Amino acid sequence: MAVLHTLLYPLLSLLALVLVCQVSQVTPAEVPKIQLRLAGEKRKHYEGRVEVFYNGEWGTVCDDDFSIYAAHVVCRELGYLEAVSWAPSAKYGRGEGHIWLDNVHCTGRERSLAECPSNGFGVSDCRHTEDVGVVCSSKRIPGFKFISTVSNHVESLNVQVEDVRVRAIFSQRKRVPITEGFVEVKEGGKWRQICDEEWTGMNTRVVCGMYGFPGEKGYNTKPYKLLAQRRKITYFGYSVNCTGNEDHLTGCKMGRPVPRKGNVTCPSGMPAVVSCVPGRAFAPSHASGYSKAYRAEQPLVRLRGGANIGEGRVEVLKNGQWGTICDDNWNLVAASVVCRELGYGSAKDAITGGRLGQGMGQVHMNEVQCSGFEKSLTDCRFNQESVGCSHEEDAGVKCNVPAMGFQNQLRLAGGRNPFEGRVEVLTHKNGSMVWGTVCSENWGIMEAMVVCRQLGLGFASNAFQETWYWAGDASADAVVMSGVRCSGTEMSLAQCLHHGKRLRCAKGGGRFAAGVSCSETAPDLVLNAAVVEQTTYLEDRPMYALQCAHEESCLSSTANAADHGSYRRLLRFSSQIHNNGQADFRPKNGHHAWIWHECHRHYHSMEVFTHYDLMSLNGTKVAEGHKASFCLEDTACDEGIEKRYVCANFGEQGITVGCWDTYRHDIDCQWIDITDVKPGDYIFQVVINPNYEVAESDYTNNIMKCQCRYDGHRIWTYNCHIGGSLSTDMDDSFPGLMNNQLSHR
């Protein structure tokens, strides 16, 4: 075999050399003038199908012999630092017209794709199913200046600039967030204004969206005119033509050159100004007239499982049940509708493949098609059937959010890496800004979650009440914040409840200050409500068979005085707990801290893992149970995922991502003792991880509720659901179902 390889290798090398020689060589003097753009079903402005403008027409590039070196040339020609990857087989959709280039061979050092050897322009045996795409680095080439190589009447030219900003005038620079000001672009290292002669509302919409604002509004032009008259203005050389659906100004088309009259570039206009309306959560104050903007009504769309503000898995409400979106045809346009609906700006990423965690229940929408101007995602057209979609295809978004300066208000100090440390807060003291610590009394995972989100570090993996091993800054040892209590939804620690100027902290700061460790991923436990509903039943069991359960407090208090031969009535059921997050669920305590229970002869890795409650219709608890995690393991997993945690032989406990732990109905303590409950209608509730001992990406799906009817002999359990309310909203709250015109596949 080695001899055969020795003989074949020179022949193959010679053949490759012959093929390369057959590809046309282009000398610098003969390089055609071309223009590139990224088009198609792209999810970011720096990715898409490669299209070439040549001989007055746009066309595509075939993926034959395309390489990362060719992708580098494309990205640099478009003004990006480099290519991250490239994609064959029309990943970004099929193009139209000519396939201008085929068998492109680049070294990566070429200044233009036209310099790379190829079959020649228009010489191709490919189809549009082979159109190539690229993903570029989001970073621009410093000082990159776009030079048009084709006639200016072509409207499809990309505006290539180094940066874009909204520059507020003096009276508004202290306002957070900055919502109004001149639009400026950085070109050739200098900031330039854009002439407003051809500036449109669609342009303003795009700028507002990229800065995290869902809409735009009018403004007072007088101060801007006065300022423009007093200052020397340097204008950008072109107008801008946006459709309103671009996620960034650099994705808009180049308009015509701005005419010059003498030394004046914008003779009858002034610099373009934008004025944006922030979402409700970011409004500076209600007194400023923002309270009417994007008023929070009954939400039809929500985000779940995201690590940071404005990102998460998209879920929609239909018939009182929350469900997910299938990622078929999911793109930036639909994602931006979601973002604006929720009070953010345009979408900077449309997430596919369940990468922000998988949902539970139904997939409500599939093959979503939006114009981009709908008020709600539920107004968009879609395929009702949701054929063939699983939660592995759940769609998500990452939205542009306003710059609120939250990250500058606190820091982590003394940690071994940027994701951990003592929490230090910047605050006013005696007329100056000083750093100090946070009192650790009652400091828990919810407070830690807010800190990690505020710093853009994702989820909290731990909350620490002692930080003696993290020295921090000695000048910041003093406590400046105490009594902190967070719900977990706040965007900054300052938004949580806390003591005012009168601080109260018994232990003080220093080594007893609050600390956190953060993680980009987290687990997410969800109970399978259908399994609970299908397995609920009653059992009368004698006390002599319940001694171990009684010892572990799994019976109601009246069992303490019960006769050894008496019976207890138990509401039994199975629970199947899935980990739909992005990290394994592990007990808070290590193996050394687990508690041994001799009667059942097992370890409890978490003393309270779930709460089981039976409540009256007004919410009063009439019976309860609890489940310690005596064996937290992977009972079963999705296809292709291996079990990692098995309790046998006192093994490690946990639930792997994509796996679930099943507590069968016939296991001790898998019940509620309803011996003393009278017949009637009740609410049956299960809460997982009730004390928030372990960090999760979403606590709202840790609660399951069922309606329950007990007649003294039998019990009926129905309408079991995760979180939410017992709403029965019909399709009239879901307009997309009413005007849907898409046919299913």
Legacy VTK file of the C-alpha trace (Angstrom):
# vtk DataFile Version 3.0
C-alpha trace
ASCII
DATASET POLYDATA
POINTS 745 float
0.000 0.000 0.000
2.902 2.360 0.851
4.455 1.627 -2.580
1.153 2.521 -4.298
1.042 5.850 -2.437
4.638 6.546 -3.479
3.750 6.028 -7.150
0.461 7.942 -7.062
1.616 11.028 -5.191
3.831 12.498 -7.981
1.093 11.817 -10.546
-1.558 13.566 -8.447
0.750 16.513 -7.827
1.458 16.821 -11.560
-2.279 16.630 -12.347
-3.017 19.359 -9.783
-0.312 21.541 -11.323
-1.814 21.085 -14.790
-5.298 22.009 -13.499
-3.997 25.142 -11.793
-2.165 26.173 -14.963
-5.448 25.870 -16.859
-7.057 28.446 -14.567
-6.772 31.899 -16.127
-4.116 34.173 -14.655
-4.924 37.850 -14.228
-2.163 40.444 -14.337
-2.605 43.608 -12.224
-3.042 45.743 -15.342
-5.911 43.543 -16.497
-7.764 43.337 -13.174
-11.437 44.098 -13.901
-13.208 46.614 -11.684
-15.694 44.825 -9.483
-17.776 45.561 -6.412
-18.681 43.024 -3.705
-21.592 42.723 -1.332
-22.977 40.184 1.139
-26.556 39.218 0.347
-29.161 36.517 0.923
-30.686 35.034 4.061
-28.040 36.433 6.407
-28.377 36.749 10.154
-25.593 39.301 10.710
-24.460 42.243 8.606
-20.977 40.752 8.222
-22.094 37.429 6.721
-23.953 36.358 3.609
-23.837 35.127 0.034
-20.901 36.602 -1.898
-22.148 38.685 -4.820
-20.039 40.434 -7.447
-20.983 43.504 -9.515
-19.344 43.136 -12.933
-20.222 44.441 -16.372
-23.279 46.269 -15.028
-24.876 43.214 -13.334
-24.781 41.484 -9.972
-23.908 37.793 -9.890
-22.611 35.097 -7.532
-19.479 33.005 -6.924
-19.379 29.195 -7.190
-18.092 27.195 -4.211
-15.820 24.953 -6.369
-12.225 25.263 -5.081
-13.223 28.184 -2.844
-11.119 28.383 0.320
-10.648 30.347 3.534
-7.953 32.328 1.704
-10.518 33.488 -0.848
-12.867 34.334 2.033
-10.134 36.497 3.586
-9.810 38.409 0.307
-13.597 38.947 0.121
-13.854 40.173 3.724
-10.891 42.538 3.471
-12.238 43.947 0.222
-15.465 44.691 2.101
-13.545 46.433 4.901
-13.462 43.696 7.546
-10.253 42.513 9.222
-10.530 38.881 8.131
-12.824 35.942 7.411
-14.025 33.654 10.182
-15.386 30.920 7.898
-17.017 30.258 4.540
-20.049 28.197 3.555
-20.734 26.193 0.370
-23.994 24.968 -1.190
-26.043 28.192 -1.045
-26.251 28.318 2.736
-27.513 31.906 2.465
-30.003 31.103 -0.274
-29.693 30.871 -4.026
-28.684 33.957 -5.962
-29.925 35.073 -9.353
-28.390 36.026 -12.668
-24.812 35.219 -13.669
-22.409 33.058 -11.738
-19.504 35.380 -12.406
-16.636 33.383 -10.856
-15.847 29.678 -10.620
-12.775 27.694 -9.475
-11.374 30.719 -7.646
-7.835 30.184 -6.288
-6.585 32.852 -3.892
-3.409 32.991 -1.837
-5.060 35.378 0.617
-2.723 38.247 -0.244
-4.763 39.632 -3.151
-6.333 43.095 -2.793
-9.440 42.101 -4.759
-11.245 38.884 -5.596
-10.791 39.880 -9.245
-7.022 39.366 -8.840
-7.422 35.692 -7.902
-6.939 33.105 -10.690
-10.264 31.645 -11.879
-11.998 30.272 -14.967
-12.632 33.847 -16.036
-15.678 36.051 -15.565
-18.882 34.303 -16.591
-17.167 30.960 -17.306
-18.801 28.423 -15.004
-20.422 24.996 -14.991
-22.139 25.639 -11.635
-25.716 26.173 -10.548
-26.987 28.590 -7.926
-27.258 25.682 -5.489
-23.456 26.037 -5.280
-23.370 29.747 -4.418
-20.697 30.445 -1.818
-21.091 32.504 1.356
-18.690 33.928 3.929
-18.699 34.971 7.573
-16.374 37.899 8.256
-14.964 39.203 11.507
-17.216 41.923 12.922
-14.174 44.199 13.348
-13.452 46.740 10.630
-10.056 47.513 9.131
-8.745 50.651 10.909
-8.766 53.596 8.505
-10.546 51.579 5.812
-11.964 53.887 3.156
-14.493 52.667 0.663
-13.485 53.426 -2.932
-16.192 52.974 -5.513
-14.956 51.041 -8.549
-18.233 51.188 -10.416
-20.553 53.934 -11.546
-22.260 55.855 -8.751
-25.764 55.315 -10.073
-25.670 51.729 -8.761
-27.798 51.802 -5.616
-26.571 48.503 -4.210
-23.199 49.770 -2.993
-22.518 49.143 0.693
-21.617 52.129 2.844
-18.235 51.135 4.239
-17.272 53.167 7.280
-15.164 52.454 10.351
-17.749 53.457 12.934
-21.080 55.205 13.467
-22.221 57.277 16.432
-25.023 59.519 17.658
-23.430 62.694 19.035
-25.663 64.467 21.535
-25.588 68.244 21.905
-24.471 69.712 25.233
-27.897 69.814 26.878
-28.426 66.065 26.403
-24.971 64.540 26.936
-25.632 63.794 30.620
-28.836 61.923 29.843
-28.662 58.124 29.927
-29.305 56.642 27.494
-28.440 59.141 24.743
-31.501 59.111 22.487
-30.944 62.134 20.254
-28.156 63.831 18.335
-26.213 64.254 15.086
-25.481 61.096 13.063
-21.756 60.862 12.423
-19.690 58.309 10.528
-15.971 57.720 10.882
-14.147 57.652 7.574
-10.384 57.768 7.147
-9.964 58.257 10.883
-12.160 61.388 10.941
-15.735 61.860 12.103
-18.039 63.298 9.422
-21.681 64.363 9.398
-24.254 63.173 6.863
-26.175 65.719 4.835
-29.902 65.562 5.626
-31.081 66.511 2.102
-31.887 62.860 1.293
-32.068 61.571 4.869
-35.270 59.564 5.465
-37.252 58.164 8.345
-36.076 54.702 7.335
-32.486 55.809 7.877
-33.406 57.106 11.329
-35.186 53.835 12.123
-32.009 51.870 11.333
-29.774 54.122 13.448
-32.190 53.984 16.385
-32.447 50.208 16.056
-28.685 49.656 16.077
-28.434 51.694 19.292
-31.091 49.653 21.055
-34.194 51.781 20.519
-37.423 50.333 19.042
-38.680 53.513 17.388
-38.063 57.099 16.374
-39.843 60.423 16.947
-39.732 64.075 15.949
-37.413 66.655 17.498
-36.873 70.394 17.809
-34.703 71.454 14.845
-33.794 74.956 16.105
-30.845 74.119 18.398
-29.349 71.849 15.759
-29.601 74.517 13.037
-27.958 77.099 15.299
-25.149 74.687 16.168
-24.598 73.755 12.511
-24.355 77.439 11.543
-21.728 78.171 14.199
-19.468 75.219 13.471
-17.501 74.102 10.467
-19.106 70.880 9.290
-17.275 68.116 7.446
-19.748 66.027 5.476
-19.609 62.415 4.372
-19.445 62.256 0.564
-22.552 60.164 -0.033
-26.177 59.999 0.949
-27.533 56.828 2.558
-30.464 54.732 1.390
-31.932 52.352 4.016
-35.032 50.172 3.710
-35.613 50.269 7.474
-34.889 46.568 8.036
-31.087 46.759 8.204
-29.587 45.938 11.581
-26.730 48.431 11.100
-26.145 51.553 9.010
-23.271 49.801 7.232
-25.820 47.361 5.820
-27.674 50.133 3.990
-27.134 50.902 0.316
-25.011 53.769 -0.871
-27.029 56.670 -2.224
-25.803 59.115 -4.816
-22.820 61.390 -4.121
-23.733 64.583 -2.297
-23.346 67.476 -4.824
-20.771 70.137 -4.065
-21.436 73.837 -4.659
-18.190 75.668 -4.198
-16.783 74.570 -0.856
-20.218 73.622 0.495
-21.171 69.936 0.357
-24.711 70.266 1.734
-25.891 73.616 0.314
-29.570 73.543 1.238
-29.481 71.216 4.225
-27.844 70.558 7.574
-26.318 67.545 9.338
-28.763 64.653 9.788
-30.230 64.284 13.280
-31.977 61.297 14.826
-34.304 61.209 17.816
-35.157 57.779 19.216
-37.792 56.442 21.602
-36.364 54.022 24.176
-38.203 50.941 25.340
-40.074 51.211 28.614
-37.316 49.566 30.669
-34.750 52.113 29.444
-36.824 55.313 29.570
-34.969 58.072 31.475
-38.094 59.046 33.416
-41.859 58.969 33.060
-41.943 62.745 33.396
-40.044 63.077 30.129
-42.972 61.849 28.109
-41.672 58.324 27.630
-44.447 56.617 29.580
-46.661 56.445 26.492
-43.973 54.798 24.390
-44.210 51.034 24.026
-46.660 50.646 26.869
-46.443 47.170 28.378
-49.656 45.302 27.588
-50.493 41.616 27.908
-47.300 40.176 26.400
-47.654 37.766 23.505
-43.905 37.253 23.102
-41.128 36.724 25.640
-37.444 35.745 25.816
-36.172 32.909 27.993
-32.800 31.351 28.764
-30.599 34.256 27.666
-27.472 35.150 29.606
-27.691 38.906 29.021
-30.269 41.660 28.635
-32.145 41.439 25.341
-31.301 37.880 24.387
-32.982 34.520 24.741
-35.134 31.801 23.229
-38.265 33.289 21.626
-41.572 32.066 23.049
-45.106 33.085 22.029
-48.417 32.778 23.858
-51.225 30.871 22.178
-54.386 29.540 23.826
-52.909 30.309 27.225
-49.830 28.169 26.591
-46.313 29.396 25.891
-44.561 27.694 22.980
-41.452 28.134 20.866
-40.581 29.179 17.287
-39.058 26.772 14.762
-35.882 28.147 13.181
-36.850 27.277 9.581
-36.334 30.529 7.587
-35.565 32.375 10.840
-33.685 35.568 9.953
-32.709 39.032 11.171
-35.925 40.629 9.904
-38.180 38.402 12.044
-35.741 38.605 14.953
-35.859 42.412 14.797
-39.668 42.358 14.995
-39.305 40.420 18.259
-36.665 42.797 19.602
-38.617 45.965 18.827
-41.830 44.447 20.196
-40.063 43.850 23.512
-38.679 47.391 23.704
-35.172 46.762 22.367
-33.612 47.873 19.104
-33.024 45.782 15.995
-31.621 42.259 16.267
-27.875 41.800 15.983
-28.179 38.020 15.727
-30.896 35.497 14.837
-30.092 32.346 16.831
-30.937 28.899 15.468
-30.565 25.293 16.570
-31.771 25.718 20.153
-28.433 27.321 21.101
-30.064 29.348 23.886
-31.655 26.287 25.455
-34.615 24.182 24.397
-38.180 24.955 25.340
-40.958 22.596 26.414
-44.457 22.074 25.108
-45.590 22.982 21.607
-43.815 24.661 18.702
-46.328 27.400 17.892
-44.819 28.963 14.755
-42.772 27.690 11.821
-41.409 29.218 8.597
-42.050 32.732 9.906
-42.107 35.474 7.273
-42.122 39.105 8.437
-42.012 42.354 6.486
-40.068 43.853 9.388
-42.675 46.488 10.220
-45.142 44.338 12.186
-45.932 45.475 15.733
-45.744 41.886 16.965
-44.223 38.637 15.775
-47.722 37.172 15.997
-48.747 39.475 13.110
-46.229 37.806 10.786
-47.186 35.060 8.357
-46.137 31.531 9.214
-46.846 27.865 8.600
-49.520 26.702 11.060
-48.587 23.052 10.788
-45.087 23.327 12.330
-44.329 20.127 10.439
-41.225 18.222 11.461
-39.895 20.691 14.061
-38.412 19.644 17.386
-37.100 21.783 20.215
-33.610 21.245 18.858
-34.659 23.854 16.264
-35.906 26.494 18.718
-35.184 30.024 17.504
-33.665 32.777 19.601
-32.476 36.375 19.318
-29.798 38.748 20.518
-31.050 42.318 20.448
-29.285 45.662 20.384
-29.799 47.332 23.777
-29.097 50.945 24.797
-25.772 51.874 26.392
-26.864 52.473 29.980
-23.406 52.526 31.563
-24.337 49.735 33.981
-20.982 48.021 33.579
-19.167 51.056 34.961
-21.103 51.037 38.252
-19.550 47.924 39.769
-16.576 45.564 39.375
-15.249 42.202 40.528
-11.989 42.332 42.467
-9.473 39.750 43.658
-10.697 36.818 41.567
-8.483 34.378 39.702
-10.155 35.349 36.425
-12.518 38.081 35.131
-15.571 35.904 35.901
-15.210 35.855 39.693
-14.379 38.097 42.635
-15.593 40.313 45.425
-18.385 42.672 44.326
-17.329 46.324 44.568
-19.775 49.172 43.902
-19.092 52.752 42.792
-21.081 55.232 44.876
-21.255 58.878 45.954
-19.640 59.686 49.300
-18.845 63.153 50.648
-19.169 64.718 47.221
-16.932 62.259 45.373
-17.176 58.816 43.806
-15.681 55.946 45.833
-15.566 52.156 45.557
-16.913 49.982 48.356
-18.222 46.491 49.100
-21.688 44.967 49.438
-22.921 43.482 52.712
-23.220 39.707 52.338
-26.120 39.247 54.756
-28.855 37.304 52.883
-26.729 37.509 49.715
-27.869 34.749 47.377
-27.958 33.463 43.816
-30.606 35.969 42.676
-28.432 38.919 43.685
-25.410 37.259 42.076
-27.410 36.788 38.852
-28.034 40.540 38.628
-24.329 41.318 39.169
-23.198 38.917 36.427
-25.817 40.240 33.991
-24.897 43.856 34.774
-21.244 43.129 33.949
-22.157 41.230 30.769
-20.626 38.034 32.187
-23.670 35.791 31.745
-25.191 33.775 34.585
-24.131 33.429 38.209
-22.722 30.026 39.065
-22.187 30.834 42.759
-22.958 33.502 45.352
-20.461 33.910 48.201
-21.085 35.387 51.651
-17.409 35.250 52.592
-14.598 36.410 50.322
-11.521 36.203 52.550
-9.641 34.440 49.740
-10.271 37.413 47.388
-8.386 40.374 48.820
-9.833 42.977 46.481
-8.834 46.617 46.767
-7.981 47.498 50.391
-9.312 51.035 49.886
-12.719 49.532 48.987
-13.198 47.384 52.127
-15.899 49.635 53.599
-19.534 48.576 53.080
-21.436 51.028 50.850
-24.530 48.892 50.118
-26.573 46.641 52.428
-29.910 44.856 52.611
-29.814 43.922 48.936
-32.784 41.837 47.769
-33.265 41.142 44.054
-36.041 39.429 42.118
-33.491 38.403 39.481
-34.966 40.450 36.628
-33.223 43.756 37.444
-30.684 45.154 34.967
-28.424 46.554 37.697
-27.795 45.982 41.400
-28.927 49.558 42.109
-32.426 48.627 40.867
-32.766 45.942 43.579
-34.296 46.717 46.974
-31.567 47.850 49.406
-31.017 50.036 52.433
-30.643 53.742 51.861
-28.047 55.929 53.537
-28.459 54.084 56.846
-26.419 50.971 56.187
-26.884 47.918 58.422
-24.301 45.138 58.203
-23.409 43.139 61.336
-20.364 41.358 59.899
-19.086 44.333 57.903
-17.205 44.230 54.624
-13.659 43.123 53.911
-13.464 39.340 53.986
-17.210 39.127 54.742
-18.193 41.119 51.659
-20.452 39.648 48.948
-18.840 37.841 46.024
-19.856 36.032 42.855
-18.591 33.713 40.182
-20.151 33.975 36.744
-20.547 31.593 33.823
-21.537 32.009 30.184
-23.797 28.944 30.446
-26.229 27.541 33.012
-28.560 24.553 33.431
-32.333 24.861 33.144
-34.597 22.318 34.836
-38.125 21.844 33.520
-40.708 19.366 34.772
-42.616 17.410 32.134
-46.186 18.413 33.016
-47.763 15.731 30.796
-46.051 12.920 32.742
-47.379 14.280 36.041
-50.916 14.532 34.671
-50.816 10.993 33.241
-49.473 9.263 36.359
-51.458 10.845 39.227
-53.398 8.442 41.462
-54.347 7.772 45.122
-52.908 5.098 47.397
-53.855 4.204 50.989
-50.700 2.966 52.706
-50.282 1.709 56.306
-48.055 3.643 58.724
-45.884 0.592 59.447
-44.777 0.689 55.762
-43.960 4.400 55.951
-41.398 4.522 58.744
-38.457 5.681 56.585
-40.630 8.270 54.848
-41.874 9.480 58.224
-38.307 9.783 59.460
-37.483 11.954 56.452
-40.531 14.233 57.072
-42.402 13.134 53.944
-45.769 12.906 55.753
-48.039 15.599 57.167
-47.688 16.645 60.810
-50.737 14.612 61.927
-48.779 11.433 61.143
-46.700 12.074 64.271
-49.608 10.939 66.470
-50.970 8.318 64.079
-51.426 4.718 65.132
-48.892 2.209 63.759
-51.660 0.298 61.996
-53.522 3.322 60.576
-53.451 4.312 56.938
-52.279 7.480 55.171
-53.853 8.610 51.907
-51.152 9.564 49.408
-51.466 11.538 46.167
-48.792 9.800 44.094
-47.317 10.710 40.698
-44.151 10.445 38.623
-41.942 13.432 37.874
-39.658 13.640 34.854
-37.245 16.555 35.202
-35.422 17.668 32.040
-32.261 19.752 31.813
-32.925 21.982 28.792
-30.127 24.444 29.548
-26.581 24.753 28.283
-24.691 23.350 31.304
-25.054 20.270 33.511
-27.124 20.623 36.682
-24.934 19.770 39.679
-25.808 19.893 43.393
-24.542 22.958 45.227
-22.568 20.900 47.709
-19.698 18.603 46.862
-19.715 14.900 47.734
-18.060 15.639 51.098
-21.099 17.670 52.228
-23.817 15.191 51.234
-26.015 13.859 54.044
-26.292 10.112 54.669
-29.749 8.722 55.563
-29.415 5.328 57.170
-33.056 4.259 56.908
-33.191 4.535 53.113
-29.413 3.983 52.898
-28.663 6.779 50.471
-27.074 10.231 50.292
-29.024 13.462 49.926
-27.042 15.805 47.691
-29.658 18.570 48.160
-31.802 18.483 51.270
-34.758 20.074 49.443
-34.834 19.480 45.697
-38.581 19.889 45.056
-41.666 21.104 46.911
-45.050 19.418 46.403
-48.104 21.421 47.511
-51.880 21.072 47.358
-53.557 24.467 47.620
-57.092 25.790 47.766
-58.284 27.884 44.835
-57.405 31.074 46.773
-53.812 29.878 47.218
-53.960 28.590 50.808
-51.774 25.520 51.356
-53.809 22.522 52.594
-51.211 19.757 52.225
-47.537 19.574 51.338
-44.621 17.286 50.651
-40.993 17.681 49.729
-38.397 15.666 47.907
-34.745 15.551 48.834
-32.509 14.656 45.899
-31.452 11.277 47.197
-30.472 10.207 43.684
-30.021 12.917 41.092
-29.032 11.107 37.891
-29.485 10.717 34.132
-32.407 8.298 33.844
-32.548 8.755 30.065
-31.179 11.130 27.415
-31.974 12.450 23.972
-30.573 10.486 21.063
-26.816 10.873 20.716
-26.228 12.064 24.304
-24.429 9.814 26.792
-25.366 9.538 30.460
-22.780 11.091 32.777
-24.355 10.809 36.219
-25.362 7.507 37.804
-26.113 7.092 41.514
-25.105 3.419 41.706
-22.099 2.764 43.950
-22.436 6.272 45.389
-21.487 7.862 42.086
-21.580 11.527 41.106
-25.011 13.161 41.008
-26.398 15.594 38.440
-28.431 15.915 35.223
-26.617 16.238 31.894
-27.794 18.730 29.262
-30.324 16.891 27.073
-31.068 14.266 29.740
-33.771 13.861 32.373
-34.136 12.414 35.843
-37.316 10.418 36.491
-38.661 9.924 40.012
-41.180 7.110 39.632
-44.545 7.239 41.385
-43.670 4.155 43.475
-40.597 5.723 45.134
-40.813 6.828 48.775
-41.719 10.518 49.275
-42.901 10.874 45.658
-46.290 12.009 46.961
-48.382 14.484 48.937
-50.005 13.229 52.140
-53.695 14.274 51.732
-55.094 12.181 54.617
-56.625 15.261 56.258
-57.835 16.988 53.072
-61.576 17.441 52.550
-63.226 16.818 49.161
-63.201 19.778 46.793
-61.355 21.607 43.992
-57.665 22.333 44.477
-54.453 23.430 42.780
-51.626 20.896 42.691
-48.212 22.572 42.509
-44.649 21.292 42.064
-41.638 23.593 42.470
-38.130 22.461 41.433
-35.024 23.905 43.125
-37.348 26.003 45.344
-34.602 27.653 47.404
-32.594 28.656 44.304
-29.657 26.713 45.691
-28.354 26.026 42.188
-28.114 28.688 39.472
-30.362 28.222 36.430
-30.834 30.207 33.243
-34.604 30.410 33.799
-36.438 30.036 37.106
-39.857 30.889 35.670
-40.268 27.339 34.311
-39.484 25.687 37.663
-43.140 25.787 38.724
-45.793 23.368 37.487
-49.473 23.768 38.333
-52.459 21.472 37.789
-56.136 21.813 38.505
-57.341 19.075 40.813
-60.737 17.675 41.920
-61.014 15.315 44.905
-64.344 13.648 45.826
-63.108 11.784 48.904
-62.492 8.545 46.980
-60.953 9.492 43.625
-58.879 12.362 42.298
-58.836 14.006 38.845
-55.800 16.029 37.747
-56.064 18.118 34.584
-54.702 21.196 32.786
-51.161 20.681 34.084
-48.854 23.399 32.763
-45.509 25.020 33.422
-45.610 28.496 35.003
-47.860 31.201 33.591
-51.543 31.517 34.358
-54.585 29.340 33.678
-55.484 31.683 30.833
-57.605 30.359 27.967
-56.836 33.090 25.428
-58.126 32.101 22.030
-56.705 32.625 18.569
-58.068 36.169 18.341
-55.078 37.213 20.478
-52.807 35.592 17.921
-53.490 37.564 14.698
-51.025 35.591 12.602
-53.371 32.607 12.766
-56.251 34.637 11.399
-54.574 36.249 8.376
-52.121 33.454 7.675
-51.659 33.013 3.921
-48.731 30.606 3.853
-49.302 27.039 2.779
-47.511 24.290 4.666
-44.894 22.084 3.086
LINES 1 746
745 0 1 2 3 4 5 6 7 8 9 10 11 12 13 14 15 16 17 18 19 20 21 22 23 24 25 26 27 28 29 30 31 32 33 34 35 36 37 38 39 40 41 42 43 44 45 46 47 48 49 50 51 52 53 54 55 56 57 58 59 60 61 62 63 64 65 66 67 68 69 70 71 72 73 74 75 76 77 78 79 80 81 82 83 84 85 86 87 88 89 90 91 92 93 94 95 96 97 98 99 100 101 102 103 104 105 106 107 108 109 110 111 112 113 114 115 116 117 118 119 120 121 122 123 124 125 126 127 128 129 130 131 132 133 134 135 136 137 138 139 140 141 142 143 144 145 146 147 148 149 150 151 152 153 154 155 156 157 158 159 160 161 162 163 164 165 166 167 168 169 170 171 172 173 174 175 176 177 178 179 180 181 182 183 184 185 186 187 188 189 190 191 192 193 194 195 196 197 198 199 200 201 202 203 204 205 206 207 208 209 210 211 212 213 214 215 216 217 218 219 220 221 222 223 224 225 226 227 228 229 230 231 232 233 234 235 236 237 238 239 240 241 242 243 244 245 246 247 248 249 250 251 252 253 254 255 256 257 258 259 260 261 262 263 264 265 266 267 268 269 270 271 272 273 274 275 276 277 278 279 280 281 282 283 284 285 286 287 288 289 290 291 292 293 294 295 296 297 298 299 300 301 302 303 304 305 306 307 308 309 310 311 312 313 314 315 316 317 318 319 320 321 322 323 324 325 326 327 328 329 330 331 332 333 334 335 336 337 338 339 340 341 342 343 344 345 346 347 348 349 350 351 352 353 354 355 356 357 358 359 360 361 362 363 364 365 366 367 368 369 370 371 372 373 374 375 376 377 378 379 380 381 382 383 384 385 386 387 388 389 390 391 392 393 394 395 396 397 398 399 400 401 402 403 404 405 406 407 408 409 410 411 412 413 414 415 416 417 418 419 420 421 422 423 424 425 426 427 428 429 430 431 432 433 434 435 436 437 438 439 440 441 442 443 444 445 446 447 448 449 450 451 452 453 454 455 456 457 458 459 460 461 462 463 464 465 466 467 468 469 470 471 472 473 474 475 476 477 478 479 480 481 482 483 484 485 486 487 488 489 490 491 492 493 494 495 496 497 498 499 500 501 502 503 504 505 506 507 508 509 510 511 512 513 514 515 516 517 518 519 520 521 522 523 524 525 526 527 528 529 530 531 532 533 534 535 536 537 538 539 540 541 542 543 544 545 546 547 548 549 550 551 552 553 554 555 556 557 558 559 560 561 562 563 564 565 566 567 568 569 570 571 572 573 574 575 576 577 578 579 580 581 582 583 584 585 586 587 588 589 590 591 592 593 594 595 596 597 598 599 600 601 602 603 604 605 606 607 608 609 610 611 612 613 614 615 616 617 618 619 620 621 622 623 624 625 626 627 628 629 630 631 632 633 634 635 636 637 638 639 640 641 642 643 644 645 646 647 648 649 650 651 652 653 654 655 656 657 658 659 660 661 662 663 664 665 666 667 668 669 670 671 672 673 674 675 676 677 678 679 680 681 682 683 684 685 686 687 688 689 690 691 692 693 694 695 696 697 698 699 700 701 702 703 704 705 706 707 708 709 710 711 712 713 714 715 716 717 718 719 720 721 722 723 724 725 726 727 728 729 730 731 732 733 734 735 736 737 738 739 740 741 742 743 744
